[in-house]
Structure formats: C-alpha cells, structure tokens
Amino acid sequence: MTSTPGFSLQVTIYIDPKDVERWFELFKPVFDHVIAEPECRFFELYQSFDDPGTISWVENWFVVFLSFATVTTSLGELDRY
C-alpha cells in the first residue's frame, strides 16, 4: 500500500446555544472557501444533539504539514468574516 502525504485536523468549539445560528451564518463563507481548496479532501461538520452549542469538524488535507502553512496563509483574507 502506498502512503500519501496529508493530515487530518479535528476541532471542537463551544458556543452559547443562542448564538449558534449566527455562528453558522458567519462560518458559511469560511467553509465554502476552505472546501474550494484543491488540497482539502473533505470537511465534515457536526453539531451535538445533546448540546447544540458544541460544534465539531474534521478536515482532511492532502498536503505535507509544512505546505499547509502556505495554504492557510492565503486564507488570511478571511479575517473580514
């Protein structure tokens, strides 16, 4: 089996449940930008049924980790969101 360079990023955040809808509105353009990157193999987003303010996501990237810095640097324009 051939291995390919890449890594997965797993994130969990905690938001006041009253702010979740607004967070999703603000997060949508970021999500769209990230999944448009050719090195992004998948991006899965989850919300806890028991605690709606707990949001997690998993990103799978097909790059060596040092190259990821170059990709994320280009995301600096997302500061406006």
matplotlib code that plots the C-alpha trace (Angstrom):
import matplotlib.pyplot as plt

x = [0.0, 1.3, 1.0, 0.2, 1.2, -1.6, -3.2, -6.5, -7.5, -10.1, -11.7, -14.4, -15.7, -18.3, -20.8, -23.7, -26.7, -28.4, -25.5, -25.3, -27.5, -25.4, -22.2, -23.3, -24.1, -20.6, -18.9, -20.5, -18.2, -15.2, -16.4, -17.0, -13.5, -11.8, -13.6, -12.7, -9.0, -7.8, -5.8, -8.9, -10.1, -13.1, -14.6, -17.3, -19.2, -21.1, -23.4, -24.2, -27.8, -27.4, -25.6, -26.4, -23.6, -21.0, -19.8, -17.0, -15.4, -12.9, -10.8, -8.7, -5.8, -3.7, -0.5, 2.5, 2.0, 4.6, 2.8, -0.4, 1.1, 1.2, -2.4, -3.6, -1.6, -3.7, -6.8, -5.7, -8.3, -11.0, -10.2, -13.1, -15.6]
y = [0.0, 3.4, 6.2, 9.7, 12.9, 14.5, 15.1, 15.5, 18.4, 17.8, 20.8, 21.2, 24.6, 25.5, 28.3, 29.7, 28.0, 31.3, 32.3, 29.1, 30.2, 33.4, 31.4, 29.2, 32.3, 33.7, 30.3, 29.5, 31.7, 30.3, 26.8, 27.5, 28.9, 26.0, 23.3, 25.1, 24.5, 21.6, 20.1, 19.8, 16.3, 16.6, 18.8, 17.4, 19.5, 18.1, 19.6, 17.8, 16.7, 16.9, 20.2, 22.4, 24.8, 22.0, 22.1, 19.9, 19.5, 17.3, 18.5, 16.1, 17.6, 16.1, 18.0, 17.7, 19.7, 22.4, 23.1, 23.7, 26.9, 28.2, 27.3, 28.8, 31.9, 32.5, 32.3, 35.5, 37.3, 35.6, 38.0, 40.1, 37.4]
z = [0.0, -0.9, 1.6, 0.6, 2.4, 4.4, 7.7, 9.5, 11.6, 14.3, 16.1, 18.7, 19.8, 22.4, 21.7, 23.6, 22.1, 21.5, 19.2, 17.1, 14.3, 13.9, 14.1, 11.2, 9.1, 9.7, 9.3, 5.9, 3.7, 5.6, 4.9, 1.3, 0.9, 2.6, 0.7, -2.6, -1.8, -4.1, -1.2, 1.0, 0.6, 2.9, 5.6, 7.8, 10.3, 13.3, 15.9, 19.1, 19.6, 23.4, 23.5, 20.4, 21.3, 20.8, 17.2, 15.8, 12.4, 10.7, 7.8, 5.7, 3.8, 1.0, 1.7, 3.8, 7.0, 6.2, 2.9, 4.9, 6.2, 2.7, 2.1, 5.4, 4.8, 1.7, 3.9, 5.7, 3.6, 5.7, 8.6, 7.3, 8.2]

ax = plt.figure().add_subplot(projection="3d")
ax.plot(x, y, z, "-o")
ax.set_aspect("equal")
plt.show()
